[in-house]
Structures are given as C-alpha cells and as structure tokens.
Amino acid sequence: MRDDEYIEQELRREPGLADEWLRQNNLMYGGLVGISVVLAQPLITDAAPSPLGLTSLILFAVAIPMLAALIMLNGQELYRHRLASSRSVTVARSLAMGTAFAGIVTTFWDVSWIAGAVLLGSAFVAMLVHGAGYSGVEGVLRWGDRSWRPAGRKAAGAPVGEGAAGSFTLCCLLWARPGLEDDLVAYEDRVLALLADYGVQVIERLRSDRGPEHPTEVQLYAVPSQELLDAYLADPRRLELTAERDRVVARTELFRVPLG
C-alpha cells in the first residue's frame, strides 16, 4: 500500500484526524516563521555578514514566503476539512520546513559551532521523543510498506468492545455546496446504489432543509466489516465519480455509532 493510500484509509476511519494534522501543521509553520524573522533581523542590518550568516539569510529568504503561503493554504484546508493532495504542496512543505530549520542551525553555528551541534542533537532527540509519543497515543507506526500496532490496541475508529473485522453501524453527514443540494442527492443516489454489492445496508437516509450550517443529508449504514467498507470505497465505479463528488460535496463527517 502506498503512503498516500495509507493516509487516505486512516482519514476515512477517523475524519477528525485531518483537522488535527492541520492544526499541528499551522503551529509548526507559524513557529518557524516567527523564529526565522527574529533570527533574520540582525543579519539584514549587518553590512558585512559572515559566510554562514549570509547562508542563513538566503535560507530564511526561501523559507519565510513559502511558510506564509502554507499558512494561508492551511486556513483553506481547515475550512474545507480536508488535506491538500497536490504533490507541489508536499514538495513546498518539505522545502519550506527544511530551509527554515537549516537557516536556524547555520545561525546558531555562526555564533558557536558548539551551539549548532547541540541544536542538531537536540532536534534529533526531539524527533525520537515525538515518534515514541505518537506511536504510544495513536498505536500506529508506518515505514514504507510496513506498519506496526501495539498488541491489544484496535484500529482507529473501532468502538470499544467491537473487533476491527466485526459488523458496525456507520453514520455519514454530508454538506452540499451552496445551490447544489439536489446535485448532491443525485450523486448519493448513484454511489449508494453500489453498497448492496458489498453487503452494506442503508438503514436511514434523511434530508435536511435547515440551512447551510446543518448537514444536507444524514445517512446511517449497517456495515458487515471494515474490509467490505474499504472495498466499497475503492470501487472503480465510485472512484470514477470523484470529480462529481468534489463538485457537489462541501464537507463530510463519517463516524461509527456505538451499538446499543
């Protein structure tokens, strides 16, 4: 499984995870912009910066505008409750954060190589701490095609007392783009017709007319297993309608309903 497929699967199981990742990204972008601006100020006023100082200034010049653009994009992602999937965004994110960190390191190194080396060592330890803490909270580590989950921890989104492969009840809330409420209903008519092929039953399907702040549709499904749900989500007939879905659906919330 490719990394982008793995991420998409995790987001299907826990839609709120996207918003949390976006909040964390915003914190990192803002922090790096603030640090970069503070460290760049004395370098700008220095008439004859050292070679390391000039290198830092160039790195900050690359990082600051890109981080600012990512902060603006992050706001739009939060508004739409989904992550941007563009490869250019992924490259820009890596480049912006990498150049900002490199600029910070070279600035410290310019003052003292000991300070620069300590910063690098501290950053490495911080990454290990974050990785250990994240795997302890989320219970999942991913490296290439391998994944690991601690024994006794269920897949994300599975209700207490229910196995990942067991049947469950799923609720879906759908918001239509303004003026496209009927188009959303027509799209849902087409994709929900595919559920029967996977043994998924539509228990309830309700339409709301309470305004754009409320879901346009509320759907409730009886799902035999997570594997069958994943197979439905990967159905080529459904994927062919992705452009139509993006055109008519403004927001989706998907969550499991505890069994009574």
N, C-alpha and C positions, 0 to 999 in steps of 0.2 A: 504493500500500500504506500502511495506517495505521501509526502508530508502534508500537501495541501488537502488530499483526501482525508487524511487522519484528522486534521484540524476541522474540516467541514463536518465530519462524523461527530466529533466531540461537541461542536456547537449545536448540532441537531439534538443531542441528548440533553444539553444544558444551555438553552438560548441566552440566559443571563451572563454566561461566561464571556461573550463578546464585549458586553458593556464594561465588565471588569478589566479585561485586557486593554480596552480603550482608555479607561481611567488611569491605568498604570502607565500606558504609553504617554499620556498627557503629562503625568507627573515627571517622567524621565525627560521628555522634550523641554518642558519648562525649566527644570532644574539645570539642564545642560546649557540652555540659552542664558540663564542668569549667571552661571559660573563663567561662561565664555565671555560675556560682556564685561564682567568685573575684571577678569584677568587681561582682557584685551585693552582696556583703557590706558594703563601706564605704558603699554607697548606702542600705542598710537602716538602718544605725546613724546616718546623717546626719539630724538633726532637721529641717533645712530644706534639702532638696536643691534644686539649681538646676532650671530647667525642662528642660534637657537631661538632667540626672541623673534626674529623675522619669520622663522619657520612656524612658530606658534601663531603669529598674526595671520599668516596665509591660511593655516588650518582653520582658525576661527572665522576668517572671511568666507571660507567654503561652508562651514557648518551652520553659522547663525541664520542665513537666509533659508537654508533647507529645513532647519528645525522649525523656523517660523511658519513655513509652508505646511509642514506636517502637523503643526498645532491647529492651523486653520482646517485642514482636511480632517483632523481628529474630531473637530466640532461637528462637521457634517456627518461623519461616521456615527457619532453618538446620537445625532438627530434621527438618522435612519436605522439605528440599532443593528448595524452590520459592518463587517470589516471590508476595507477596500482590497480587492483581489488582484489589482494590477501589478505586474512584475516590476514596472518602473517605480512604483511606490515602495516595493520591497527593497529594491536597489538603493533608492534615495534614503530610506530609513537606515540601512546599514552604513551608507556613506556618511550621512549626517552625524550619526552617533559615533562612528569610528573616528572621523576627523575631529569632532569635539573632544573626545577623550584623548586623542593623540596630542591635540593642542594643549590640553591641561597638563599632560605628562611632560611635554617639552618645556612648558613654562616653569614647572617645578624643577626640572633638570637644569634649566638655565640658572636658577638660583643656587641649586646644590644637587649634584648627582646623587647624593645620599637620599635627599628628599624625593627625587624622581624614582629611584629604585624602591623606596619604601611605599610610594604610591602604587607602583605596579604590583608589588607583593600584596598590598592590602586589597587591591582590586581583585586579584586572583582569589584570595581567601573569601572575599565578599561574594564572588560568584559561586564558590563551593557552598557557602552557608545558604545562599538563596536557593541553589539547586536542591540541597538536602531538605530545607524547609518546605519548598514547593512540593517535592515528592511526598513529604510527610502529610501535608494538608490534602493534596489532590489525589495522591496514591498512584500517580502515573509518571513514568519517565519514558521518553522516546528518544531513540538514537538510530537514525536511518530507518531500516525495516524492522527494528526490534522495539518491543515495548515491555514494560515491567510494571506489575501491580502487586502491592504487598498482599500476602495471604490473608484471607478473611475480609478484604475490602471489595465491595461490589462496584460495578461500573457506575460512572457518573450518571445521576438521574434515576437510579433504581430505587423505588420506595423501600422503606425498612420492612424486612420480613418477606421480600419478594426477590427471587433469583433473577439474574440478568436475562436468562433464557425463558422465563416464565411469562404467562399472559399478564396484561396490564391494561388499564384504561388511560387513554390519552386525550387531553383537551387542547384544542387549537383555537387561538384568537387571531382574527385577520382584520387589518385596517386597509381600506381601499384608498387609492389616490383620489384627490378631490374630483368629483364628477364622473368617476369610473366605477361606481358601486355596482352597476348592472354588469359591466365587463368583468369585474372580479367574480361575481356569481357565475357567469358563463364559463370563466376559466376553471372555477372549482367544480362545476358540473362535469367538465372533461376529465380532470385528474382524479376526482373521487370515484369515477366510474372504473378506474384501474384497481381500486383497493380490493375488490372481490377476488381478483386473480391471486391475491396473497393471503386470503382468509381474514382480512381486516374488515370489521363491520362498522358502519356508520350508525352509532346509537342515536345521535341527535344532531340536527343542523338547524340553527336558528339565525335569523337575520334581524339586525337592529336598525332603527331609524332615529337614534338619539343624538346624532351629530358626529362630527369627525373625531371628537375626543374619545368616543366609545368604539369598540370593535364593530366592523360591518357585519361580520359573521362569527358565530361561536359554534364550534364543531366538537363532537365527542365521539371517540372511536374505541372499539374493543379490539385490542391487538394481541394476536396469539403469541408473538415473541419479538424480541428486538431484531433478530436476524431477518424475519419476514418484513418488518418495517423498513430496515435498511435496504432490502431488496426492492421494495416499492419505491423508495426514494431514489434508487439508482436505475429505475426502469427507463430504458431509452425513449419510450413514448412520452414519459413525463419530462425527461430532460430536453426533449425537442421543444417543449413549451416554456423553457426558461426565460426567453426574451419577453414572452407574453406575461409571465408572472412578474417580472421586474417592471413591466409597463403598468400593471394594474394594482399590484400589491405594494402598499407603502410600508407596512410593518407586520411582523408575525411574532406571536408568542406561543410556544409549544411547551407543555409540561404534563407530567404524569399526575393522575388523580389517585390518591390513596384509596385502596379497596375498603369498603365499609363492612 
